[in-house]
Amino acid sequence: MIKNVETEKTSLDMEKTADMAATHSDTDLDQGGAKSQQPLLSVIVPAYNSEEYLDRCLETLVDYQHQVEVIVVNDGSTDGTQELAEAWAKRYPQNIRVCKQENKGHGGALNTGIAAATGLYLKVVDSDDWVNREAMETVLAELNDSIARGETLDMLVTNYVYEKQGRDRKAVMRYRNALPVGRTVGWESLGRLRYEQYLMMHAVTFRTQVVRDSGLRILENTFYVDFIYSFVPLPYVKTLRYVDVDLYRYFIGRDDQSVNEKVMITRTDQLQRVNNALVDAMPRKEDLHPRLFRYMIHYMRINFAALSVFLILAGSKEHLEQRELLWAKVKNERPDIYRSLSRGPLGRGISIPGRIGQHITIVGYRVSTAVLGFN
């Protein structure tokens, strides 16, 4: 029965791909009489008080022969973000749209952008980050070639670069060890990722319908929800392709940035909300391909590690108690997840209670920050 269902789904997906290809290639007349077509790629740019960075971001997202639709979501900014975004939209009316809303946080901006997107594929680029133009050209060519071949490509994976202020040597996150380069494959081809490797929002481009089919609804007024965005749609991804180009430039190192260590210590409640959302969204092991289950546990383990680290660094009695409760809760409510999360050197280290576990967790964190410079 399972094979028959999968065969039927594959057939339906192929029909959808054919329809998408036809939609993407056909042109219609808009109200002004000019030819228009469905964008190949929608890029959501969540923007909150981004006047200082938005120009750099948008400069890398325009002039791709109308293949890219940019949706700037002004999330209640109080600076000149709205005026700047509107100026860009006036300059590139066929490429840039601006959505203005009251402040709902990164998740609320993503929800708005996902609802507004009309492209076949979906990418998120934060307003203080940017993309490499040459790599973007390669990505667009890969997506077009996939459509021409009649493939249903659900997720494209690319590299991202840690653009840390004051650091000349930039760490690049690649996936050559875990995915074949330039081939469309299923989860059976996913190898083991290293502890520092995971498919962050910066690394993934989803087929838009996959995101919508997953029912993704991201927490509002909560930081670190990019963990949710790049996790919830994964069970709906059946095909993926890795292109070994350094597409995304992840700008870090500012004192006011949400991933700054001192800032994250004050936001352990936000990390906890995201952690709970991942646990709630995690399917049962038997409902996933074994290698996808392994990866999703790996991804969750990173989130548990981050939360454990910052609860320890916060240092109060209450924070340390929360760390113990974190593991007790998942052990009680999802023992299947707990057993997998607490395996391996990292899992065992971060789940050990008491001072020994705290020490192991912090040592691992300091080593990883020294190597990658991500915080």
N, C-alpha and C positions, 0 to 999 in steps of 0.2 A: 504493500500500500504506500509506503513512504516513497519508493522509487517512482511509482506512478504519479504521485502528487508532485514530486520534484520535476519530473518530465513535463507534466502539464504546465507547471509554473515557468519552466524554461521556455516552453513554446509561447506562452503568453508574453514573457519578457521580450522575446525576439520580435513578436508582433508590435509591442510597444516601441522597441528600438526603430523598427521600420517606420512607424508613425512619426517618431521624433525626427528621424532623418528627413522625412518628407516635409515636416513642419519647418525644420531648420533651413531647408534649401528653397522652399517656396517663398515668394515675396508677395506682398499685398500693398495696396496704395493706402497711405495714411490720409488724414484729413487735408494735408497740404499738397497731396498729389505725389509725394515722394515715396519711393519704395522702402518698405520696412520688413524686418523679419525677426523671428524670435532670437534673442541673444543666445549665444553658445554658453556663456558663463555669466552668472550674477555674482557680484562681489559686494558683500555687506560690509560697510565701514561704520561701526558704532563709534559715535563721537560725543565726548563730554568734555567741554572746556578744552578743545583741541586746536585752538587758533594757532598755537606755536608750531604744531606738527602737521596740520592737515594738508598744506601745500605739498610737502615732500611726499606724503602718502599718495595723493591723487595724481601727482605728476607721473607716477609709475603705473597708473591704472587706466590711462586714456590712450587714444590713437592706436587701437588694434582693429581697425577696419570694421567698427561697429559690432564686433563679436562679443564685447564685454559690456555688461550693464553694471553700473556702479550705483549702489543705494546707500547714500549717506544718511544715517539715522542720528539726528541731533537729539540727544537724550537729556533735554532740559538744561543745556549749557547757559551760562550767565556771562560768557565773554563774547567774542566776535565770531564764534564758530558758525552760527546760522548764516550770517552775512557772507562769510567766506565760502561756505558750501553753495549758497545761492549764486554767487559770482561764477563758481566753477560750472554749475548747472546751466547758467546762461551761456557760458562759453562753449559747453559741450551738451546741448539740449538732447541729442539723440543717445547720449551715453550715461549721463548722470541725472539721478533723481534725488531729491532731498525729502526726507520724512522728519517732521518735527513732532516731538511728544514731550510730555512732562517726564521728569526724571524717574526712570524705572530700573536703572542700573544696567550693567552689561547684558544680563539675561533678557531684560525687557526690550532692549534695543535689538538683540538677536531675534527675538520672537517677532518683532515688527518687520525686520528685514526679511526673514524667512517667508512671512505671509505676503510680502510685496514682491518677492522675486519672481521673474518670468523666464529666467534662463534655464537651459537644460541641466546645467551643473551649478554648484553653489560653493563659494569660497568666502571665508571671513578674513578680513585684514583690519586689524585694529588701527585706529587713526594715528597712533604714534609709531607704527611700523610701516614697512613698505615692501615692495617686491622687486626682484631683479627683472628688468625688461626683457633681456635675452632669454632668460629662463621662462618667462611668461609666454613668449612666442613659441617656445618648445612645447609647453603645456597645451596651448591652444591647438597646435598642430597634432599633438597626440590625441586630443579629444575629437578633433575632426576626422582623423584617420580611423579612430574607433567606430565612429558613426558610419563612415564609408564602408567599413568591413561588416557592418550589421551586428556589431557586438553590443551587448548590454553591459556596459562598464559602470559599476556602482560606486567605485571609489578609486581616485587617483592619489598616489602617495608621492610626495616630493620632499627634498631636504629643507631644513631651515637653519639659519645662521644666528648665533647669539651675538648681536651687535652691542657689546657692552661698552659703555662709556669708559674711556681711559685705558682700554685694553687693546693693544695692537693686534695680538693674536686672537682671531675670532674662532670660537668652537663651532663646528658644523655637525649637525645631527644627520647622519646617513643611515641607510638601511640595507646596504649591499649584503651584509651577513645574514639577513633574515628574509629577504625577498629577491626573486630573480629580477633582473633589470630588463625592462622593455617587453615583458610578456604579460598578457592578461591571464590571470590564474584565479583559483579559488583558495579558500582558507587552508586546504591541504598542503599548499606550497609555502605557508608561513613558517619560517624557522624560529628558533629561540632568540629573543631580544635580550640584550644586556640590561643591567639594572638601570642605566641612565637612558635607555632607549624606550620610547613609547610614542604612539601616534598622537601627538598633540594636535590641537586645532590648527596650528601653523603648518602641519605636514599633510593635512587631508583636504581633498576636494571631493565632495559628495555629488552623486546624481541627486538633483533636487527632489525628485519624487520619492527617493529612498528616505530622505529626511522627513518628508511629510507622512509617508507610510508608517514610520516609526512612532508617530504620535508625539514627537519631541515637543516638550513645553518646558522652557528653562526658567529656573527660579528668578524672580525679580528682586531687585534691591539686595543682591548677594554677589560678593566677589568670587572669583575663581570658578565661575560656571563654565569656562571653556572645557573643564574636565567632563562636564555633563554633555556638552555639544559633541565631543569626539568619542563618546562612549555609547550613548543610547541608540544611535542608528546602526551600530555594528552588527547585531543579529539579522538585520535586513539587507546587509551587504553580502552578495553572493560572488561577485567578481571584483577583483582589484588589480591594479597595475602600478608598478613602481618605476618612476622616471628619475634617474639619478642626476638631478639638476638642483642647484641651490636657489630655490625660488623665494622663500620667505625670509625677510630680514627682521629679526625679533629684537627690538631696541630695549635694552635694560640698563639698569645702573643708576637711575635717578632716585634721589632720596624720598620723593613723594610717591613712587610707583607702588602699585599694589603688591608686587612680588618682592619688594625690598624686605629684608629680614626683620627689621624693627617694626615695619608696618604689619607684617604677617603675624607677629607675636601678639599684636593687639586685636587680631581678627580670627582667633581660633574658633569663635562661634560660627563664622562664615564657612570656614573649612569643614566644620562639623556638619553644617547643613548640606554641603556638597557631598560629603562622605555618606550621609544618610540617603541622599538621592541616588547615589551609585548602588548602594546595597539594595534599595527598593527596586531599581531598574534591572538588576542582575537576574537573567533567566536561570532556570534550573540547568544543571550540567547536561542532563540527557536531551535537552532541547537544542544544544549547540554542537557544532563540529568540535571535536576534541581540541584542535589547535586554536580555534577561536576562544573556547572556554579558557584554555591556558593563557592566551594573551589577555583576556579581560580580567582574569585574576591578577596577572602581572601588573596591569594598569591600576587596578584597585589597590594593590599592595603599595604602589608608589604613593597613592593618595593617603592611605593609612600611615605610611611612613612620614609624609609631610605633616599630617595632623599630629602624630606622636611627637615629632621633633619640636614643633612650635608650642605644644602644651608643656613639654619639658623646659624649653627655653623661657616660657612665661614664668615658670618656677614657683608659683604659689601652691599652697596645699590643695586648693580647689582644682587648679589645673592638673596637678599630678594625679588627683583622684579621678578626674575626667579621663585621663589616659587609661587608667585601669578599667574604668567603666566602658570605654570605647571597645575594648577587646571582649569584655564580659558580655556586652550587649550582642555583638555579632555572633559570639559563640552560642548564646542562648537562642537567638532568633533565626540565624542562618548557619547551623552547624556545618552544612555542606561547604559554604563559603569559607568559614573559619578554618576548616581543616586544610584547605588549599592555600589560604592566605598565610598561614603560619608555617608553611614548609619552606625549605631552602634557607641559606644563610641569612638573607635579609629578613624573610618572614619570621624566622625563629628569633632573630636579634630584636626586632622591633616589638614582638609580642611577649617577650620575657618580662614578667612583672618586677617591680621594685627597682633598686638602684642599679643593679647589674644591667638590666634591660635599658634603663635610661642612659647609662654610659655607652653601651654598644650603639644605641641609636644616634647619639650625638657625634660619636667618632665617625660613623659612616656618613653622616651629613657633612661634616667638615671636610672629609676627603673628597666627596663629590663636588662640593662648591669650589674647592681648590683646583680640581681637574677641569670642570666645565665653566666655572665662573658665572653660574646662572643666578646667583643671588648676591 
